[in-house]
Amino acid sequence: MPAPRPFRDVVPLVKRRADASLRDAELDSLGRLDYAARPDRYRVQRLQASIIARATDSFVDSRPVSDRDVAKTLERIRKSSGMPDTARAWSDSVVKSLPNLVRKEHQLDLAFKTMAEAAARLKRGDRADEVARRFDATLDQASIYEGQPPEQPRLVEGGLLDSLYKNSPGTVVGPRVLRDSVFVVRVTAVDAKFLPAYEAVRAIARSEVELTRRAETEKEARTYFESHRDRYESPQRWVFDYVVFQKPKPDSVPVPEDSIRTYYDRHPLEFTIPARAHARHIMVAYRPGDGPGARGNAQKKAQDLLKRVKAGEDFAAVAKEGSDDRGSAAKGGDLGEITRGEVVKEFGDALFALKPGQTSEVVETKFGFHIIRLETITPQRLRTLEECRAEIHGVLGESVSDSLARSQATAFSAAASHSGARFEDLAKPFGGASTSGPLARQEPVPGLGPLATMESDIGSLPEGGVSRPIPVQTGYLVARLTRSVAPHPAPFADVKEEVIRDAQTERRRVMADSVDTALARGLKAGKDLETLALPLGGLRASRLFSRHGPIPDLARDSLLAKDSTLYAEIFSSHPGRVLKRRPGSLGTLYAVVDSLIAASPQQYAEHRSELKQELFDQRSAAWTDRLRAHGKIQLYRKDLKLE
């Protein structure tokens, strides 16, 4: 069993779970209060009924199945399926199953006749238990209300149940068949104002609470909206008629043969298949941070492995034993076929300088030292024109397709711009004109998405003006501006969701400010930060990070993530020190240094110049702050401002 985690490490998780449990309990408590305060809201219809049922298989019909019965059934099937009388081939495969079908029909017929007698006795007023015994059936005294989740499948459900709610006591319905049972129902009582137990309507009650909360949220948002009306403005919008000129499919447009040939001749690299080498390698890895001597040791190991290969040992066996490349070592260093562009330059240059069967000297790359063996090579080749024809046709066809649509749109735009031209009539050959609703910049045109240049291409037009062709995903659009809607104060309904978000953000900000004040007051009074943070979910433990950051948990806060002084303070502190409070874009940071792991002498040497610069920057900033705080600054030019 794993050791239990320290409490401070699980405080945030425990807090989240506790908060979720409290929210659920609060919702349930409010649901119960609503159930008690408004019982009529939860009243439903309840039906009490006697259900007499019997399995259809329990009825035994002794009538023999005659050929005439089979023939009649076959004819009925033929007519219901619409099969012509001449189509007899299918009947041979069906006729063997018909006797069983006929017996089943006889059995069902007997069941209906028997249960019809039971229904008649119920209508006459006979006791339900006596009727059930007389016909060897089961009796279920059911009590069913609307919305009741069934504990098991019921015979009375769906449309039948809905109709029974409308019947008066004494009504008998049936016989009916459902799930291999035939049954009759007698309604004994109908209660139109039955109040189920809370547990039965718990989901409805909780939903009612959520609706009430939503209404309260909207009320709060409306109040916020009334006091911040100037923030919410409906932007400039435009209404326009438009025609879309679709680009034809690239493979459907003709492309001249000489254009295909010219494109092929001018783009040889595009159709060149690069040389592919089947290679093996042995890699001895090292990293610059591994310490002094790591590179030399790795190079010596690689040289020793190369000597073994040159002495005649099997390359694959040496690779399995000595290579640090886990991906290829198990395969004897086999890298498969690779191109020059798939590997780093030093590796590629060495590999493609070899002849099949040759082994390289030791080659150094950023990954370490390599011994490379070329097994086979497939030379570079230029694909033939026939191999590339369809591909080139697609490339050029796309350009031709775009040009055709653009030409149509340009001609239409010019014609529609003439004085007296009727936009709608000109649009008919192209599928007719569509009309947009009022659209603002970046709001999507139905089926086309947003127009990036709507404001400049359509919004700048005079009313009745016709636009130039505007590129859309499927072709080009030409628009005629019919109406501009000036910016105006937005009604609450149009910006309701935005206002709700803003009101909630404001409420959270006020709460955060209150918490911030309480924490600052507690720290000033000498209280422990970890204790103060417990009611808020506790302090979160960050993962390890360097003085260059980032702190993973603060990456989303745009201000704190870029605050270099935060890292400087952390790495000049000691474990247990409470850091200076720092306002961020998402809230205020309170933190305490948990642990510091000193750098190794080599790491310190590598970053010595950076540390010196950082220390210099800190002292310069502190000196500037002191000057600003205590020095007297006099401006001699009126156009200069102190920032």
Backbone hydrogen bonds, N-H to C=O, Kabsch-Sander energy under -0.5 kcal/mol:
donor,donor_aa,acceptor,acceptor_aa,energy
9,D,6,P,-1.0
10,V,6,P,-0.9
10,V,7,F,-1.0
11,V,7,F,-0.9
14,V,10,V,-3.0
15,K,11,V,-2.9
16,R,12,P,-2.4
17,R,13,L,-2.4
18,A,14,V,-2.8
19,D,15,K,-2.8
20,A,16,R,-2.4
21,S,17,R,-2.4
22,L,18,A,-2.6
23,R,19,D,-2.7
24,D,20,A,-2.3
25,A,21,S,-2.5
26,E,22,L,-2.8
27,L,23,R,-2.4
28,D,24,D,-2.3
29,S,25,A,-2.6
30,L,26,E,-2.6
31,G,27,L,-2.0
32,R,28,D,-2.3
33,L,29,S,-2.0
34,D,30,L,-2.3
35,Y,31,G,-2.3
36,A,32,R,-2.3
37,A,33,L,-2.5
38,R,34,D,-2.6
41,R,38,R,-1.3
42,Y,39,P,-1.6
43,R,40,D,-0.8
44,V,194,F,-3.0
46,R,191,D,-2.8
47,L,144,I,-4.0
48,Q,189,A,-3.0
49,A,142,A,-2.4
50,S,186,R,-2.7
51,I,49,A,-0.6
51,I,140,D,-2.5
52,I,50,S,-0.6
52,I,184,V,-2.3
53,A,51,I,-0.6
53,A,138,T,-2.0
54,R,182,V,-2.1
56,T,180,D,-2.0
58,S,55,A,-1.4
59,F,56,T,-1.5
61,D,59,F,-0.6
62,S,60,V,-0.6
66,S,64,P,-0.7
70,V,66,S,-1.9
71,A,67,D,-2.7
72,K,68,R,-2.5
73,T,69,D,-2.1
74,L,70,V,-2.6
75,E,71,A,-2.4
76,R,72,K,-2.1
77,I,73,T,-2.3
78,R,74,L,-2.4
79,K,75,E,-2.3
80,S,76,R,-2.5
81,S,77,I,-1.9
82,G,78,R,-0.6
82,G,79,K,-0.7
83,M,78,R,-1.7
87,A,84,P,-1.4
88,R,86,T,-1.4
91,S,88,R,-1.1
92,D,88,R,-0.6
92,D,89,A,-0.6
93,S,90,W,-0.7
94,V,90,W,-0.7
94,V,91,S,-0.5
95,V,91,S,-3.0
96,K,92,D,-0.6
97,S,94,V,-1.6
98,L,94,V,-0.6
98,L,95,V,-0.7
101,L,97,S,-1.6
102,V,98,L,-2.8
103,R,99,P,-2.5
104,K,100,N,-2.3
105,E,101,L,-2.1
106,H,102,V,-2.5
107,Q,103,R,-2.5
108,L,104,K,-2.5
109,D,105,E,-2.5
110,L,106,H,-2.4
111,A,107,Q,-2.2
112,F,108,L,-2.5
113,K,109,D,-2.2
114,T,110,L,-2.5
115,M,111,A,-2.7
116,A,112,F,-1.9
117,E,113,K,-1.4
118,A,114,T,-1.5
119,A,115,M,-2.3
120,A,116,A,-2.1
121,R,117,E,-2.0
122,L,118,A,-2.0
123,K,119,A,-2.4
124,R,120,A,-1.6
125,G,121,R,-0.7
125,G,122,L,-1.0
126,D,121,R,-2.4
131,V,127,R,-2.1
132,A,128,A,-2.3
133,R,129,D,-2.0
134,R,130,E,-2.4
135,F,131,V,-1.8
136,D,133,R,-1.4
137,A,132,A,-3.0
138,T,53,A,-2.9
140,D,51,I,-2.3
142,A,49,A,-2.3
142,A,140,D,-1.2
144,I,47,L,-3.1
146,E,45,Q,-2.0
148,Q,145,Y,-2.1
157,E,155,L,-0.8
160,L,157,E,-1.0
161,L,157,E,-1.0
162,D,158,G,-2.1
163,S,159,G,-2.1
164,L,160,L,-2.0
165,Y,161,L,-1.5
166,K,163,S,-1.0
167,N,164,L,-1.7
170,G,187,V,-3.9
171,T,168,S,-1.8
173,V,185,V,-2.9
176,R,183,F,-2.4
178,L,181,S,-2.4
181,S,178,L,-1.0
182,V,54,R,-2.6
183,F,176,R,-2.6
184,V,52,I,-2.3
185,V,173,V,-2.9
186,R,50,S,-2.4
187,V,171,T,-2.8
188,T,48,Q,-2.8
189,A,48,Q,-2.0
191,D,46,R,-2.9
192,A,190,V,-0.6
194,F,44,V,-2.3
194,F,191,D,-0.7
200,A,197,A,-1.1
201,V,197,A,-0.8
201,V,198,Y,-1.2
202,R,199,E,-0.6
205,A,201,V,-2.6
206,R,202,R,-2.6
207,S,203,A,-2.0
208,E,204,I,-2.3
209,V,205,A,-2.1
210,E,206,R,-2.3
211,L,207,S,-2.3
212,T,208,E,-2.3
213,R,209,V,-2.8
214,R,210,E,-2.6
215,A,211,L,-2.3
216,E,212,T,-2.4
217,T,213,R,-2.8
218,E,214,R,-2.5
219,K,215,A,-2.1
220,E,216,E,-2.6
221,A,217,T,-2.6
222,R,218,E,-2.5
223,T,219,K,-2.0
224,Y,220,E,-2.3
225,F,221,A,-2.8
226,E,222,R,-2.4
227,S,223,T,-1.3
228,H,224,Y,-0.6
228,H,225,F,-1.0
231,R,228,H,-1.9
232,Y,229,R,-1.7
233,E,231,R,-0.7
234,S,488,H,-3.4
237,R,485,V,-2.4
238,W,439,L,-2.2
239,V,483,R,-3.0
241,D,480,R,-2.3
242,Y,434,S,-2.7
243,V,478,V,-2.1
245,F,243,V,-0.5
245,F,476,Y,-3.5
246,Q,244,V,-0.8
247,K,474,T,-2.9
252,S,249,K,-2.1
253,V,249,K,-0.5
253,V,250,P,-1.0
260,I,256,P,-1.6
261,R,257,E,-2.5
262,T,258,D,-2.5
263,Y,259,S,-2.3
264,Y,260,I,-2.1
265,D,261,R,-2.4
266,R,262,T,-2.0
267,H,263,Y,-0.9
267,H,264,Y,-0.5
270,E,267,H,-0.6
271,F,267,H,-0.7
271,F,268,P,-1.0
272,T,269,L,-1.0
273,I,271,F,-0.5
273,I,381,R,-3.1
276,R,378,T,-2.2
277,A,338,I,-3.0
278,H,376,T,-2.9
279,A,277,A,-0.8
279,A,336,G,-1.9
280,R,373,R,-2.4
281,H,333,G,-1.6
282,I,371,I,-2.0
284,V,369,F,-2.9
285,A,283,M,-0.6
286,Y,367,F,-0.6
290,D,287,R,-2.4
291,G,288,P,-0.7
294,A,291,G,-1.7
297,N,293,G,-2.4
298,A,294,A,-2.2
299,Q,295,R,-2.5
300,K,296,G,-2.3
301,K,297,N,-2.2
302,A,298,A,-2.2
303,Q,299,Q,-2.3
304,D,300,K,-2.3
305,L,301,K,-2.2
306,L,302,A,-2.3
307,K,303,Q,-2.1
308,R,304,D,-1.6
309,V,305,L,-1.8
310,K,306,L,-2.8
311,A,307,K,-1.8
312,G,309,V,-1.6
313,E,308,R,-2.2
318,V,314,D,-2.2
319,A,315,F,-2.5
320,K,316,A,-2.3
321,E,317,A,-1.6
322,G,318,V,-3.0
323,S,319,A,-2.2
324,D,283,M,-3.5
326,R,324,D,-1.2
328,S,325,D,-0.7
329,A,325,D,-2.7
330,A,326,R,-0.7
331,K,328,S,-1.2
332,G,329,A,-1.9
333,G,328,S,-2.6
334,D,328,S,-0.6
334,D,331,K,-0.9
335,L,279,A,-2.9
336,G,279,A,-0.6
338,I,277,A,-2.4
342,E,339,T,-1.2
343,V,340,R,-1.2
348,G,344,V,-2.6
349,D,345,K,-3.1
350,A,346,E,-1.8
351,L,347,F,-2.6
352,F,348,G,-2.6
353,A,350,A,-0.7
354,L,351,L,-1.4
357,G,374,L,-3.6
358,Q,355,K,-2.6
360,S,372,I,-3.4
363,V,370,H,-2.8
365,T,368,G,-2.9
368,G,365,T,-1.0
369,F,284,V,-2.7
370,H,363,V,-3.0
371,I,282,I,-2.0
373,R,280,R,-2.8
374,L,358,Q,-2.1
375,E,278,H,-3.0
375,E,373,R,-0.6
376,T,278,H,-1.0
378,T,276,R,-3.4
381,R,273,I,-2.0
383,R,271,F,-2.6
383,R,381,R,-0.6
388,C,384,T,-1.3
389,R,385,L,-1.2
392,I,388,C,-2.8
393,H,389,R,-2.8
394,G,390,A,-1.9
395,V,391,E,-1.8
396,L,392,I,-3.0
397,G,393,H,-2.8
398,E,394,G,-1.7
399,S,395,V,-1.2
400,V,396,L,-2.7
401,S,397,G,-3.0
402,D,398,E,-2.2
403,S,399,S,-2.3
404,L,400,V,-2.6
405,A,401,S,-2.1
406,R,402,D,-2.5
407,S,403,S,-2.5
408,Q,404,L,-2.2
409,A,405,A,-2.4
410,T,406,R,-2.6
411,A,407,S,-2.5
412,F,408,Q,-2.4
413,S,409,A,-2.6
414,A,410,T,-2.2
415,A,411,A,-2.3
416,A,412,F,-3.0
417,S,413,S,-1.0
418,H,415,A,-1.1
421,A,418,H,-1.9
423,F,421,A,-0.8
426,L,422,R,-2.3
427,A,423,F,-1.6
428,K,424,E,-0.8
428,K,425,D,-0.8
430,F,427,A,-1.7
431,G,428,K,-1.8
432,G,427,A,-2.4
434,S,242,Y,-2.8
436,S,240,F,-2.9
439,L,238,W,-2.4
441,R,236,Q,-0.5
442,Q,451,L,-0.6
443,E,440,A,-2.2
445,V,449,G,-2.4
448,L,445,V,-2.7
449,G,445,V,-2.2
451,L,443,E,-0.5
452,A,450,P,-0.7
454,M,451,L,-1.7
457,D,453,T,-3.4
458,I,454,M,-2.3
459,G,454,M,-2.6
461,L,458,I,-1.6
464,G,481,L,-3.9
465,G,462,P,-2.8
467,S,479,A,-3.1
470,I,477,L,-3.0
472,V,475,G,-2.5
475,G,472,V,-1.0
476,Y,245,F,-1.9
477,L,470,I,-2.5
478,V,243,V,-2.3
480,R,241,D,-2.8
481,L,465,G,-2.0
482,T,239,V,-2.5
483,R,239,V,-1.9
485,V,237,R,-3.2
486,A,484,S,-0.6
488,H,234,S,-1.6
490,A,232,Y,-1.7
494,D,491,P,-1.0
495,V,491,P,-0.9
495,V,492,F,-0.8
496,K,492,F,-0.5
499,V,495,V,-2.7
500,I,496,K,-2.6
501,R,497,E,-2.1
502,D,498,E,-2.4
503,A,499,V,-3.0
504,Q,500,I,-2.4
505,T,501,R,-2.4
506,E,502,D,-2.5
507,R,503,A,-2.3
508,R,504,Q,-2.6
509,R,505,T,-2.4
510,V,506,E,-2.3
511,M,507,R,-2.3
512,A,508,R,-3.0
513,D,509,R,-2.6
514,S,510,V,-2.0
515,V,511,M,-2.5
516,D,512,A,-3.0
517,T,513,D,-2.5
518,A,514,S,-2.2
519,L,515,V,-2.8
520,A,516,D,-2.5
521,R,517,T,-2.4
522,G,518,A,-2.3
523,L,519,L,-2.7
524,K,520,A,-2.2
525,A,521,R,-1.5
526,G,523,L,-1.6
527,K,522,G,-2.5
532,L,528,D,-2.3
533,A,529,L,-2.0
534,L,530,E,-0.7
534,L,531,T,-0.7
536,L,533,A,-1.3
537,G,534,L,-1.9
538,G,533,A,-2.8
542,S,540,R,-0.6
549,G,546,S,-1.9
554,L,551,I,-2.1
555,A,552,P,-1.1
557,D,554,L,-1.3
558,S,556,R,-0.8
561,A,557,D,-2.6
562,K,558,S,-0.5
562,K,559,L,-0.6
563,D,560,L,-1.1
564,S,562,K,-1.3
566,L,563,D,-0.9
567,Y,563,D,-0.9
568,A,564,S,-1.9
569,E,565,T,-2.3
570,I,566,L,-2.3
571,F,567,Y,-2.5
572,S,568,A,-0.7
572,S,569,E,-0.6
573,S,570,I,-1.4
576,G,593,V,-3.6
577,R,574,H,-2.0
579,L,591,A,-2.7
582,R,589,L,-1.8
584,G,587,G,-3.2
589,L,582,R,-3.2
593,V,577,R,-2.5
598,A,596,L,-0.6
604,Y,600,S,-2.6
605,A,601,P,-2.3
606,E,602,Q,-2.2
607,H,603,Q,-1.7
608,R,605,A,-0.8
611,L,607,H,-2.4
612,K,608,R,-2.2
613,Q,609,S,-2.1
614,E,610,E,-2.4
615,L,611,L,-2.5
616,F,612,K,-2.4
617,D,613,Q,-2.5
618,Q,614,E,-2.2
619,R,615,L,-2.3
620,S,616,F,-2.4
621,A,617,D,-2.5
622,A,618,Q,-2.3
623,W,619,R,-2.4
624,T,620,S,-2.4
625,D,621,A,-2.3
626,R,622,A,-2.1
627,L,623,W,-2.1
628,R,624,T,-2.4
629,A,625,D,-2.1
630,H,626,R,-2.3
631,G,627,L,-2.8
633,I,631,G,-0.5
634,Q,632,K,-0.5
640,L,637,R,-1.4
643,E,641,K,-0.5
